[in-house]
């Protein structure tokens, strides 16, 4: 296989190196000319090609460094955001706990105020009830006394007056 490749690659030299049929071959001067041409070509093109190749390698390396820096920066940013998220979750949990405690305190306060209000209303009701009972007793006593004093036919003694008043009151 290797022999075929070498033979095929050297075949063009034999074709173009053949003379005009005189049997003289100018292969050596042509080979020397080719080597000189290749050397001159290498001399002029090698440095710019090397520079281009090295610049390309440096550009690729710098882009890789940029990408790695961005990757590290994004990882750091992600870690920072995760910390902020954890902190926000903790603050939210604290806020919820605080709100619950505050709601509980407000509920207890409202309940205490309501109980005090109910006691005040009950006290006011009892006082008003007692006032109304006394007022009604006075009205009944006054009505009985007026009835007794207005009725000329009725002659009652003190015990009878008291019994009548007690019946009316109860």
C-alpha positions as CSV (number, residue, x, y, z in Angstrom):
1,X,0.0,0.0,0.0
2,X,2.8,2.4,0.9
3,X,4.6,1.5,-2.3
4,X,1.5,2.4,-4.3
5,X,1.3,5.8,-2.6
6,X,5.0,6.6,-3.2
7,X,4.7,5.4,-6.8
8,X,1.6,7.6,-7.4
9,X,3.1,10.6,-5.8
10,X,6.4,10.4,-7.8
11,X,4.6,9.6,-11.1
12,X,4.1,13.2,-12.0
13,X,7.9,13.8,-11.7
14,X,8.6,11.0,-14.2
15,X,6.0,12.3,-16.6
16,X,7.2,15.9,-16.6
17,X,10.9,15.0,-16.2
18,X,11.0,13.0,-19.4
19,X,13.0,14.7,-22.1
20,X,12.2,14.9,-25.8
21,X,13.0,11.3,-26.2
22,X,16.7,11.6,-26.4
23,X,17.1,9.6,-23.3
24,X,18.5,12.5,-21.3
25,X,16.6,13.3,-18.2
26,X,16.9,16.6,-16.4
27,X,15.3,15.3,-13.2
28,X,18.1,16.4,-10.9
29,X,18.2,20.0,-12.0
30,X,14.4,20.1,-11.8
31,X,14.4,18.5,-8.4
32,X,17.0,21.0,-7.2
33,X,14.9,23.9,-8.7
34,X,11.9,22.5,-6.9
35,X,13.7,22.2,-3.6
36,X,15.0,25.8,-4.0
37,X,11.5,27.0,-4.9
38,X,10.1,25.1,-1.9
39,X,12.8,26.6,0.4
40,X,12.2,30.1,-0.9
41,X,8.5,29.7,-0.6
42,X,8.9,28.3,2.9
43,X,11.2,31.2,3.8
44,X,8.7,33.8,2.7
45,X,5.5,32.1,3.8
46,X,6.6,30.2,6.9
47,X,6.9,33.3,9.2
48,X,3.5,34.8,8.3
49,X,1.9,31.4,8.5
50,X,3.5,30.7,11.9
51,X,2.4,34.2,13.1
52,X,-1.2,33.6,11.8
53,X,-1.2,30.2,13.5
54,X,0.1,31.5,16.8
55,X,-2.3,34.5,16.7
56,X,-5.2,32.1,16.1
57,X,-4.0,29.9,19.0
58,X,-3.8,33.0,21.2
59,X,-7.3,34.2,20.1
60,X,-8.8,30.8,20.8
61,X,-6.9,30.6,24.2
62,X,-8.2,34.1,25.1
63,X,-11.7,33.2,24.2
64,X,-11.5,30.1,26.2
65,X,-10.2,32.1,29.2
66,X,-13.1,34.6,28.7
67,X,-15.6,31.8,28.6
68,X,-14.0,30.2,31.7
69,X,-14.1,33.6,33.5
70,X,-17.7,34.1,32.5
71,X,-18.5,30.6,33.7
72,X,-16.8,31.2,37.0
73,X,-18.6,34.6,37.3
74,X,-22.0,33.0,36.5
75,X,-21.3,30.2,39.1
76,X,-20.5,32.9,41.7
77,X,-23.6,34.8,40.7
78,X,-25.6,31.7,41.0
79,X,-24.2,31.0,44.5
80,X,-24.9,34.6,45.5
81,X,-28.5,34.4,44.2
82,X,-29.0,31.1,46.0
83,X,-27.8,32.7,49.3
84,X,-30.1,35.6,48.6
85,X,-33.0,33.2,47.9
86,X,-32.3,31.3,51.2
87,X,-32.1,34.6,53.0
88,X,-35.4,35.7,51.4
89,X,-37.0,32.3,52.3
90,X,-35.8,32.7,55.9
91,X,-37.1,36.3,56.0
92,X,-40.5,35.2,54.6
93,X,-40.7,32.5,57.2
94,X,-39.9,35.0,59.9
95,X,-42.4,37.4,58.5
96,X,-45.1,34.7,58.5
97,X,-44.3,33.7,62.1
98,X,-44.3,37.4,63.1
99,X,-47.6,38.0,61.4
100,X,-49.1,34.9,63.1
101,X,-47.9,36.2,66.5
102,X,-49.2,39.6,65.8
103,X,-52.6,38.2,64.7
104,X,-52.7,36.2,67.8
105,X,-51.9,39.2,70.0
106,X,-54.5,41.3,68.1
107,X,-57.1,38.5,68.5
108,X,-56.4,38.3,72.2
109,X,-56.6,42.1,72.5
110,X,-59.9,42.2,70.7
111,X,-61.2,39.3,72.7
112,X,-60.3,41.0,76.0
113,X,-61.8,44.3,74.8
114,X,-65.0,42.5,73.8
115,X,-65.2,40.8,77.1
116,X,-64.8,44.1,78.9
117,X,-67.4,45.6,76.6
118,X,-69.8,42.8,77.4
119,X,-69.2,43.2,81.1
120,X,-69.9,46.9,80.8
121,X,-73.0,46.3,78.8
122,X,-74.2,43.7,81.4
123,X,-73.5,46.1,84.2
124,X,-75.3,48.9,82.3
125,X,-78.2,46.5,81.7
126,X,-78.4,45.5,85.4
127,X,-78.3,49.2,86.5
128,X,-81.0,50.1,83.9
129,X,-83.1,47.1,85.0
130,X,-82.8,48.1,88.7
131,X,-83.6,51.7,87.7
132,X,-86.7,50.6,85.8
133,X,-87.8,48.4,88.7
134,X,-87.5,51.3,91.2
135,X,-89.3,53.6,88.8
136,X,-92.1,51.1,88.3
137,X,-92.3,50.6,92.1
138,X,-92.6,54.4,92.5
139,X,-95.3,54.6,89.8
140,X,-97.2,51.7,91.4
141,X,-97.0,53.2,94.9
142,X,-98.0,56.6,93.5
143,X,-100.9,55.1,91.6
144,X,-102.1,53.2,94.6
145,X,-101.8,56.2,96.8
146,X,-103.6,58.3,94.4
147,X,-106.3,55.7,94.1
148,X,-106.6,55.5,97.9
149,X,-106.6,59.3,98.3
150,X,-109.1,59.9,95.5
151,X,-111.6,57.3,96.5
152,X,-113.7,58.9,99.2
153,X,-115.6,55.7,100.0
154,X,-112.6,53.7,100.8
155,X,-111.5,54.0,104.4
156,X,-108.5,51.9,105.0
157,X,-106.2,51.4,107.8
158,X,-102.5,51.5,107.6
159,X,-102.1,47.7,107.5
160,X,-104.5,47.3,104.7
161,X,-102.7,50.0,102.7
162,X,-99.5,48.2,103.2
163,X,-101.0,44.9,102.1
164,X,-102.5,46.5,99.0
165,X,-99.1,48.0,98.1
166,X,-97.3,44.8,98.6
167,X,-99.7,43.0,96.3
168,X,-99.3,45.6,93.6
169,X,-95.5,45.6,93.9
170,X,-95.1,41.9,93.7
